[in-house]
Amino acid sequence: MYDNILFPTDGSAGSEAAAAHVSELASAFDATVHVVHVVDTREGGLGVSGAFVHEDSQAMSGVSPETGYIGRHEDVDADEVEAELTAHARELVGAAAESPDDINMTTAVEMGTPHSAILQYADDHDADLIVMGTHGRTGVERYLLGSVTEKVVRLADAPVVTVRADESDGE
């Protein structure tokens, strides 16, 4: 049923929560997991796929611990981010899997508008399913920051599973 599962991640608590579902689905369907991180290249973009990045993922995305964001996407070394993403993805998805070595996984770092890059990657790699975390933002914060997950849900051709971050994580 599912051969290619797309797992876009920004390293947030929502992404971490989604990793367990990705592992279960990949194991159940013997699917390949495509772990993707998008560097936001829009004018004024913060340089990472989520506007705010979880503390534990700062090293992965090159985010400044003082500011919590990257000011310009030109400062991002995609090869370095991809190497760190690969290690982080193995750890994240592997920790949730019974047999992490049995999960076939690829990683990629894409540049662009996050929801557009995710949708394009899904089309280019024939994703049968997209599994994404969500921050659970509401009100003004959601209006100002938008919701990458919401846009993907509305526009994707493939089914999308969303996993909300545990509210006790402070998201």
TIPA-49616 format. One record per residue: residue number from 1; z, y, x of N, C-alpha, C in turn; residue in three letters. Coordinates in steps of 0.2 Angstrom, whole numbers, plus 5000, padded with zeros to 4 digits. Each point is the difference from the previous one (the first is absolute). Example, Ala and Ser with C-alpha at 12.3 -4.5 7.8 and 13.67 -1.06 7.14 Angstrom:
+-----+------+------+------+------+------+------+------+------+------+-----+
:   k :  n.z :  n.y :  n.x : ca.z : ca.y : ca.x :  c.z :  c.y :  c.x :   r :
+-----+------+------+------+------+------+------+------+------+------+-----+
:   1 : 5039 : 4972 : 5066 : 5000 : 5006 : 4996 : 5000 : 5006 : 5004 : ALA :
:   2 : 4996 : 5005 : 4998 : 5001 : 5006 : 5004 : 5003 : 5005 : 4996 : SER :
+-----+------+------+------+------+------+------+------+------+------+-----+
This chain:
+-----+------+------+------+------+------+------+------+------+------+-----+
:   k :  n.z :  n.y :  n.x : ca.z : ca.y : ca.x :  c.z :  c.y :  c.x :   r :
+-----+------+------+------+------+------+------+------+------+------+-----+
:   1 : 5000 : 4994 : 5004 : 5000 : 5006 : 4996 : 5000 : 5006 : 5004 : MET :
:   2 : 5004 : 5001 : 5005 : 5001 : 5005 : 5005 : 4998 : 4998 : 5007 : TYR :
:   3 : 4995 : 5003 : 5003 : 4998 : 4998 : 5007 : 5002 : 5006 : 5005 : ASP :
:   4 : 4999 : 5006 : 4997 : 5002 : 5006 : 5004 : 5005 : 5004 : 4997 : ASN :
:   5 : 5006 : 5001 : 5003 : 5005 : 5004 : 4997 : 5000 : 5006 : 5004 : ILE :
:   6 : 4999 : 5006 : 4997 : 5001 : 5006 : 5004 : 5007 : 5003 : 4999 : LEU :
:   7 : 5003 : 5002 : 5006 : 5007 : 5002 : 5000 : 5000 : 5007 : 5003 : PHE :
:   8 : 4999 : 5005 : 4997 : 5001 : 5007 : 5003 : 5007 : 5001 : 5001 : PRO :
:   9 : 5002 : 5003 : 5006 : 5007 : 5001 : 5002 : 5000 : 5007 : 5003 : THR :
:  10 : 5006 : 5004 : 4999 : 5001 : 5006 : 5003 : 5007 : 4999 : 5004 : ASP :
:  11 : 5003 : 4994 : 5000 : 5006 : 4998 : 5003 : 5006 : 5002 : 4996 : GLY :
:  12 : 4999 : 5002 : 4994 : 5006 : 5002 : 4995 : 5003 : 4994 : 4998 : SER :
:  13 : 5006 : 5002 : 4996 : 5004 : 4995 : 4997 : 4996 : 4996 : 4995 : ALA :
:  14 : 4995 : 5004 : 4996 : 4996 : 4997 : 4995 : 4995 : 4995 : 5003 : GLY :
:  15 : 4998 : 5002 : 5006 : 4995 : 4995 : 5004 : 5004 : 4994 : 5002 : SER :
:  16 : 5006 : 5001 : 5002 : 5004 : 4994 : 5002 : 5002 : 4996 : 4994 : GLU :
:  17 : 5001 : 5002 : 4995 : 5002 : 4996 : 4994 : 4993 : 4997 : 4998 : ALA :
:  18 : 4994 : 5002 : 5000 : 4994 : 4997 : 4999 : 4999 : 4994 : 5004 : ALA :
:  19 : 5002 : 5001 : 5007 : 4998 : 4995 : 5005 : 5003 : 4993 : 4997 : ALA :
:  20 : 5005 : 4999 : 4997 : 5003 : 4994 : 4998 : 4995 : 4997 : 4995 : ALA :
:  21 : 4997 : 5004 : 4995 : 4995 : 4998 : 4995 : 4993 : 4998 : 5004 : HIS :
:  22 : 4998 : 5003 : 5005 : 4994 : 4999 : 5003 : 5001 : 4993 : 5004 : VAL :
:  23 : 5006 : 4999 : 5003 : 5001 : 4993 : 5003 : 5000 : 4995 : 4995 : SER :
:  24 : 5003 : 5000 : 4995 : 5000 : 4995 : 4994 : 4993 : 4999 : 4998 : GLU :
:  25 : 4996 : 5005 : 4998 : 4993 : 4999 : 4998 : 4996 : 4997 : 5005 : LEU :
:  26 : 5000 : 5002 : 5006 : 4996 : 4998 : 5006 : 5001 : 4992 : 5001 : ALA :
:  27 : 5007 : 4998 : 5000 : 5001 : 4993 : 5000 : 4998 : 4996 : 4995 : SER :
:  28 : 5001 : 5003 : 4994 : 4998 : 4996 : 4994 : 4993 : 4999 : 4999 : ALA :
:  29 : 4996 : 5005 : 5002 : 4992 : 4999 : 4999 : 4997 : 4999 : 5007 : PHE :
:  30 : 5003 : 4999 : 5005 : 4997 : 5000 : 5007 : 4995 : 5005 : 5001 : ASP :
:  31 : 5002 : 5006 : 4999 : 4996 : 5006 : 5000 : 5001 : 5004 : 5007 : ALA :
:  32 : 4995 : 5004 : 5002 : 5001 : 5004 : 5005 : 5003 : 5007 : 4998 : THR :
:  33 : 5004 : 5002 : 5004 : 5004 : 5006 : 4999 : 4997 : 5006 : 5004 : VAL :
:  34 : 4997 : 5005 : 4997 : 4997 : 5006 : 5004 : 5006 : 5005 : 4999 : HIS :
:  35 : 5003 : 5002 : 5006 : 5005 : 5005 : 5000 : 4997 : 5006 : 5003 : VAL :
:  36 : 5000 : 5006 : 4996 : 4996 : 5006 : 5001 : 5005 : 5006 : 5000 : VAL :
:  37 : 5000 : 5004 : 5005 : 5003 : 5006 : 5000 : 4995 : 5006 : 5000 : HIS :
:  38 : 5001 : 5005 : 4996 : 4995 : 5005 : 5000 : 5003 : 5007 : 5003 : VAL :
:  39 : 4996 : 5002 : 5005 : 5002 : 5007 : 5003 : 4997 : 5005 : 4996 : VAL :
:  40 : 5004 : 5004 : 4997 : 4997 : 5006 : 4995 : 4997 : 5005 : 5004 : ASP :
:  41 : 4993 : 5001 : 4999 : 4996 : 5005 : 5004 : 4999 : 5006 : 4996 : THR :
:  42 : 5002 : 5000 : 4994 : 4999 : 5007 : 4996 : 5003 : 5006 : 5004 : ARG :
:  43 : 4997 : 5005 : 4998 : 5002 : 5007 : 5003 : 5007 : 5001 : 4997 : GLU :
:  44 : 5005 : 5000 : 5005 : 5007 : 5001 : 4997 : 5003 : 4993 : 4999 : GLY :
:  45 : 4996 : 4995 : 5001 : 5003 : 4993 : 5000 : 5006 : 4999 : 5005 : GLY :
:  46 : 5004 : 4995 : 4998 : 5006 : 4999 : 5004 : 4999 : 4995 : 5006 : LEU :
:  47 : 4994 : 4997 : 5000 : 4998 : 4996 : 5005 : 5002 : 4992 : 4999 : GLY :
:  48 : 5004 : 4999 : 4994 : 5001 : 4993 : 4998 : 4999 : 4999 : 4993 : VAL :
:  49 : 4999 : 4994 : 4998 : 4998 : 4998 : 4993 : 5005 : 5003 : 4995 : SER :
:  50 : 5006 : 4999 : 5001 : 5005 : 5003 : 4996 : 5003 : 5007 : 5002 : GLY :
:  51 : 5001 : 5004 : 4996 : 5002 : 5007 : 5002 : 5007 : 5000 : 5004 : ALA :
:  52 : 5004 : 4995 : 4998 : 5006 : 4999 : 5004 : 5001 : 4993 : 5003 : PHE :
:  53 : 5002 : 4999 : 5005 : 5000 : 4994 : 5003 : 5007 : 4997 : 5001 : VAL :
:  54 : 5001 : 4994 : 4999 : 5007 : 4997 : 5000 : 5002 : 5000 : 5008 : HIS :
:  55 : 5006 : 5002 : 5001 : 5003 : 5000 : 5007 : 4998 : 4995 : 5005 : GLU :
:  56 : 5000 : 4993 : 4997 : 4999 : 4995 : 5004 : 4992 : 4999 : 5002 : ASP :
:  57 : 4996 : 5004 : 4997 : 4993 : 5000 : 5002 : 4998 : 5006 : 5004 : SER :
:  58 : 5004 : 5004 : 5002 : 4998 : 5006 : 5004 : 4997 : 4998 : 5006 : GLN :
:  59 : 5002 : 4995 : 5004 : 4997 : 4998 : 5006 : 4993 : 4997 : 4998 : ALA :
:  60 : 4999 : 4997 : 4995 : 4994 : 4997 : 4998 : 4994 : 5005 : 4999 : MET :
:  61 : 5002 : 5006 : 4997 : 4995 : 5005 : 4998 : 5000 : 5006 : 5004 : SER :
:  62 : 5005 : 5000 : 5005 : 5000 : 5006 : 5005 : 5003 : 5006 : 4996 : GLY :
:  63 : 5004 : 4999 : 4995 : 5003 : 5005 : 4997 : 5006 : 5003 : 5004 : VAL :
:  64 : 5001 : 5006 : 5000 : 5005 : 5004 : 5003 : 5007 : 4998 : 4996 : SER :
:  65 : 5005 : 4998 : 5004 : 5007 : 4999 : 4996 : 5003 : 5007 : 4998 : PRO :
:  66 : 4998 : 5005 : 5003 : 5003 : 5007 : 4998 : 4996 : 5002 : 4994 : GLU :
:  67 : 4994 : 4999 : 4999 : 4996 : 5003 : 4994 : 4999 : 4995 : 4995 : THR :
:  68 : 4999 : 4994 : 5002 : 4998 : 4995 : 4995 : 4993 : 4999 : 4999 : GLY :
:  69 : 4996 : 5004 : 5003 : 4992 : 5000 : 4999 : 4997 : 5002 : 5006 : TYR :
:  70 : 4993 : 4998 : 5000 : 4995 : 5002 : 5005 : 4997 : 5006 : 4998 : ILE :
:  71 : 4999 : 5005 : 5004 : 4997 : 5007 : 4998 : 4993 : 4999 : 4999 : GLY :
:  72 : 4997 : 4996 : 5005 : 4992 : 5000 : 5000 : 4998 : 4993 : 5001 : ARG :
:  73 : 4995 : 4998 : 4997 : 4998 : 4993 : 5001 : 4996 : 4999 : 5007 : HIS :
:  74 : 4998 : 5006 : 5003 : 4997 : 4999 : 5006 : 5005 : 4998 : 5006 : GLU :
:  75 : 5006 : 5000 : 4998 : 5006 : 4998 : 5005 : 5001 : 4993 : 5000 : ASP :
:  76 : 4997 : 4996 : 4995 : 5001 : 4993 : 4999 : 4995 : 4996 : 5004 : VAL :
:  77 : 5002 : 4995 : 5004 : 4996 : 4996 : 5003 : 4999 : 4993 : 4996 : ASP :
:  78 : 4995 : 4999 : 4997 : 4999 : 4995 : 4995 : 5001 : 4993 : 5003 : ALA :
:  79 : 4998 : 4999 : 5007 : 5001 : 4994 : 5003 : 5007 : 4998 : 5001 : ASP :
:  80 : 5004 : 5005 : 5002 : 5007 : 4999 : 5001 : 5003 : 4999 : 4993 : GLU :
:  81 : 4998 : 5004 : 4995 : 5003 : 4998 : 4993 : 4999 : 4993 : 4998 : VAL :
:  82 : 4993 : 4998 : 5001 : 4998 : 4994 : 4998 : 5004 : 4994 : 5003 : GLU :
:  83 : 5001 : 5001 : 5007 : 5004 : 4995 : 5004 : 5007 : 5000 : 4997 : ALA :
:  84 : 5003 : 5005 : 4998 : 5007 : 5000 : 4998 : 5000 : 4998 : 4993 : GLU :
:  85 : 4995 : 5001 : 4996 : 4999 : 4998 : 4993 : 5000 : 4992 : 5000 : LEU :
:  86 : 4996 : 4997 : 5005 : 4999 : 4993 : 5000 : 5007 : 4997 : 5001 : THR :
:  87 : 5004 : 5002 : 5005 : 5006 : 4998 : 5001 : 5005 : 5000 : 4994 : ALA :
:  88 : 5000 : 5006 : 4997 : 5004 : 5002 : 4995 : 4998 : 4995 : 4994 : HIS :
:  89 : 4994 : 4999 : 4998 : 4998 : 4996 : 4995 : 5002 : 4993 : 5001 : ALA :
:  90 : 4999 : 4997 : 5006 : 5002 : 4994 : 5001 : 5007 : 4999 : 4999 : ARG :
:  91 : 5004 : 5005 : 5002 : 5007 : 4999 : 4999 : 5002 : 5001 : 4992 : GLU :
:  92 : 4997 : 5005 : 4997 : 5001 : 5001 : 4993 : 4998 : 4994 : 4995 : LEU :
:  93 : 4994 : 4998 : 5001 : 4998 : 4995 : 4996 : 5002 : 4993 : 5002 : VAL :
:  94 : 5001 : 4999 : 5007 : 5003 : 4994 : 5002 : 5007 : 4999 : 4998 : GLY :
:  95 : 5004 : 5005 : 5000 : 5007 : 4999 : 4998 : 5001 : 4998 : 4993 : ALA :
:  96 : 4995 : 5002 : 4996 : 5000 : 4998 : 4993 : 4997 : 4993 : 4998 : ALA :
:  97 : 4997 : 4997 : 5005 : 4996 : 4994 : 4999 : 5004 : 4994 : 5003 : ALA :
:  98 : 4999 : 4994 : 4997 : 5004 : 4994 : 5002 : 4997 : 4998 : 5007 : GLU :
:  99 : 4993 : 5000 : 5000 : 4996 : 4998 : 5006 : 4996 : 5006 : 5002 : SER :
: 100 : 5003 : 5005 : 5004 : 4995 : 5006 : 5001 : 4994 : 4998 : 5004 : PRO :
: 101 : 5000 : 4995 : 5004 : 4995 : 4998 : 5004 : 4994 : 4998 : 4996 : ASP :
: 102 : 5001 : 4998 : 4994 : 4995 : 4997 : 4996 : 4996 : 5006 : 4996 : ASP :
: 103 : 5003 : 5006 : 5000 : 4996 : 5005 : 4997 : 4995 : 5003 : 5004 : ILE :
: 104 : 4994 : 5000 : 4998 : 4994 : 5003 : 5004 : 5000 : 5008 : 4998 : ASN :
: 105 : 5001 : 5004 : 5005 : 5001 : 5007 : 4999 : 4995 : 5004 : 5005 : MET :
: 106 : 4997 : 5005 : 4997 : 4997 : 5005 : 5004 : 5003 : 5007 : 4999 : THR :
: 107 : 4999 : 5004 : 5005 : 5003 : 5007 : 4999 : 4994 : 5005 : 5001 : THR :
: 108 : 5001 : 5006 : 4997 : 4995 : 5005 : 5002 : 5004 : 5007 : 4999 : ALA :
: 109 : 4997 : 5005 : 5003 : 5002 : 5007 : 4999 : 4994 : 5004 : 4998 : VAL :
: 110 : 5000 : 5003 : 4994 : 4995 : 5004 : 4998 : 5002 : 5007 : 5000 : GLU :
: 111 : 4994 : 5004 : 5000 : 5001 : 5007 : 5000 : 4997 : 5003 : 4994 : MET :
: 112 : 5004 : 5005 : 4996 : 4997 : 5003 : 4994 : 5005 : 5002 : 4995 : GLY :
: 113 : 4998 : 5001 : 4994 : 5004 : 5001 : 4995 : 5003 : 4993 : 4998 : THR :
: 114 : 5006 : 4999 : 5000 : 5003 : 4994 : 4999 : 4998 : 4995 : 4994 : PRO :
: 115 : 5000 : 5003 : 4994 : 4997 : 4996 : 4994 : 4993 : 4998 : 5001 : HIS :
: 116 : 4996 : 5005 : 5003 : 4993 : 4998 : 5001 : 4999 : 4995 : 5005 : SER :
: 117 : 5003 : 5001 : 5006 : 5000 : 4995 : 5005 : 5002 : 4993 : 4998 : ALA :
: 118 : 5005 : 4999 : 4996 : 5002 : 4994 : 4998 : 4995 : 4997 : 4995 : ILE :
: 119 : 4998 : 5004 : 4995 : 4994 : 4997 : 4996 : 4994 : 4998 : 5003 : LEU :
: 120 : 4998 : 5004 : 5005 : 4994 : 4998 : 5004 : 5001 : 4994 : 5004 : GLN :
: 121 : 5006 : 4999 : 5003 : 5002 : 4994 : 5004 : 5000 : 4994 : 4995 : TYR :
: 122 : 5003 : 5001 : 4994 : 5000 : 4994 : 4995 : 4993 : 4998 : 4999 : ALA :
: 123 : 4995 : 5005 : 4999 : 4993 : 4998 : 4998 : 4997 : 4997 : 5006 : ASP :
: 124 : 5001 : 5003 : 5006 : 4996 : 4997 : 5006 : 5003 : 4993 : 5002 : ASP :
: 125 : 5006 : 4998 : 4998 : 5002 : 4994 : 5002 : 5002 : 4995 : 4994 : HIS :
: 126 : 4996 : 5002 : 4995 : 5001 : 4995 : 4994 : 5007 : 4998 : 4998 : ASP :
: 127 : 5004 : 5005 : 5000 : 5007 : 4999 : 4998 : 5001 : 4998 : 4993 : ALA :
: 128 : 5003 : 4994 : 4999 : 5001 : 4997 : 4993 : 5006 : 5003 : 4997 : ASP :
: 129 : 5004 : 5003 : 5004 : 5007 : 5002 : 4997 : 5002 : 5005 : 5005 : LEU :
: 130 : 5003 : 5006 : 4997 : 5004 : 5005 : 5004 : 5007 : 5000 : 4999 : ILE :
: 131 : 5004 : 4999 : 5005 : 5008 : 5000 : 4999 : 5002 : 5006 : 5003 : VAL :
: 132 : 5003 : 5005 : 4996 : 5003 : 5006 : 5003 : 5007 : 5002 : 4998 : MET :
: 133 : 5004 : 5003 : 5005 : 5006 : 5002 : 4998 : 4999 : 5007 : 4997 : GLY :
: 134 : 5006 : 5002 : 4996 : 5000 : 5007 : 4997 : 5006 : 5003 : 5001 : THR :
: 135 : 5000 : 5006 : 5001 : 5007 : 5004 : 5002 : 5004 : 5002 : 4993 : HIS :
: 136 : 4997 : 4999 : 4995 : 5004 : 5002 : 4994 : 5001 : 5007 : 4999 : GLY :
: 137 : 4996 : 5005 : 5003 : 5001 : 5007 : 4999 : 4999 : 5002 : 4993 : ARG :
: 138 : 5003 : 5005 : 4998 : 4999 : 5003 : 4993 : 5000 : 5008 : 5000 : THR :
: 139 : 4998 : 5003 : 4995 : 5000 : 5007 : 4999 : 4996 : 5004 : 5005 : GLY :
: 140 : 5003 : 5005 : 5003 : 4996 : 5005 : 5004 : 4998 : 4996 : 5006 : VAL :
: 141 : 5005 : 4996 : 5003 : 4998 : 4997 : 5006 : 4994 : 4995 : 5000 : GLU :
: 142 : 4999 : 4997 : 4994 : 4994 : 4996 : 4999 : 4994 : 5004 : 4999 : ARG :
: 143 : 5001 : 5006 : 4996 : 4994 : 5005 : 4999 : 4998 : 5003 : 5007 : TYR :
: 144 : 5004 : 5002 : 5004 : 4998 : 5003 : 5006 : 4998 : 4995 : 5005 : LEU :
: 145 : 5002 : 4994 : 5001 : 4998 : 4995 : 5005 : 4995 : 4996 : 4997 : LEU :
: 146 : 4999 : 4999 : 4994 : 4996 : 4995 : 4997 : 5002 : 4993 : 5001 : GLY :
: 147 : 4996 : 4996 : 4997 : 5002 : 4993 : 5001 : 4994 : 4996 : 5002 : SER :
: 148 : 5000 : 4997 : 5007 : 4995 : 4996 : 5002 : 4999 : 4994 : 4996 : VAL :
: 149 : 5006 : 4997 : 4999 : 5000 : 4994 : 4996 : 4997 : 5001 : 4993 : THR :
: 150 : 5002 : 5005 : 4996 : 4997 : 5002 : 4994 : 4993 : 5000 : 5000 : GLU :
: 151 : 4997 : 5004 : 5005 : 4993 : 5001 : 5000 : 4996 : 4993 : 5002 : LYS :
: 152 : 5003 : 4996 : 5004 : 4997 : 4993 : 5001 : 5000 : 4996 : 4994 : VAL :
: 153 : 5006 : 5000 : 4996 : 5000 : 4996 : 4994 : 4995 : 5003 : 4995 : VAL :
: 154 : 4999 : 5006 : 4999 : 4995 : 5003 : 4996 : 4993 : 4998 : 5002 : ARG :
: 155 : 4998 : 5000 : 5006 : 4993 : 5000 : 5002 : 4998 : 4993 : 5003 : LEU :
: 156 : 5004 : 4996 : 5002 : 4999 : 4994 : 5003 : 4996 : 4995 : 4996 : ALA :
: 157 : 4995 : 4996 : 5003 : 4996 : 4995 : 4996 : 5005 : 4994 : 5000 : ASP :
: 158 : 5004 : 4999 : 5005 : 5004 : 4994 : 5000 : 5006 : 5001 : 4997 : ALA :
: 159 : 5004 : 4995 : 4998 : 5007 : 5000 : 4997 : 5004 : 5003 : 5005 : PRO :
: 160 : 5005 : 5004 : 4998 : 5005 : 5003 : 5004 : 5007 : 4998 : 4998 : VAL :
: 161 : 5004 : 4998 : 5004 : 5007 : 4998 : 4999 : 5004 : 5006 : 5004 : VAL :
: 162 : 5005 : 5003 : 4996 : 5004 : 5005 : 5003 : 5007 : 4998 : 5000 : THR :
: 163 : 5003 : 5001 : 5006 : 5007 : 4998 : 5001 : 5004 : 5006 : 5001 : VAL :
: 164 : 5005 : 5002 : 4996 : 5004 : 5006 : 5001 : 5006 : 4998 : 5005 : ARG :
: 165 : 5001 : 5006 : 5004 : 5005 : 4999 : 5005 : 5007 : 4999 : 4997 : ALA :
: 166 : 5004 : 4997 : 5003 : 5007 : 4999 : 4997 : 5003 : 5007 : 5000 : ASP :
: 167 : 5003 : 5002 : 4994 : 5003 : 5006 : 5000 : 5006 : 5002 : 5004 : GLU :
: 168 : 5003 : 4994 : 5002 : 5006 : 5001 : 5005 : 4997 : 5002 : 5007 : SER :
: 169 : 4994 : 4999 : 5001 : 4997 : 5002 : 5007 : 5000 : 5008 : 5001 : ASP :
: 170 : 5001 : 5003 : 4994 : 5000 : 5008 : 5001 : 4993 : 5003 : 4999 : GLY :
: 171 : 4995 : 4996 : 4997 : 4993 : 5002 : 4999 : 5000 : 5003 : 4993 : GLU :
+-----+------+------+------+------+------+------+------+------+------+-----+
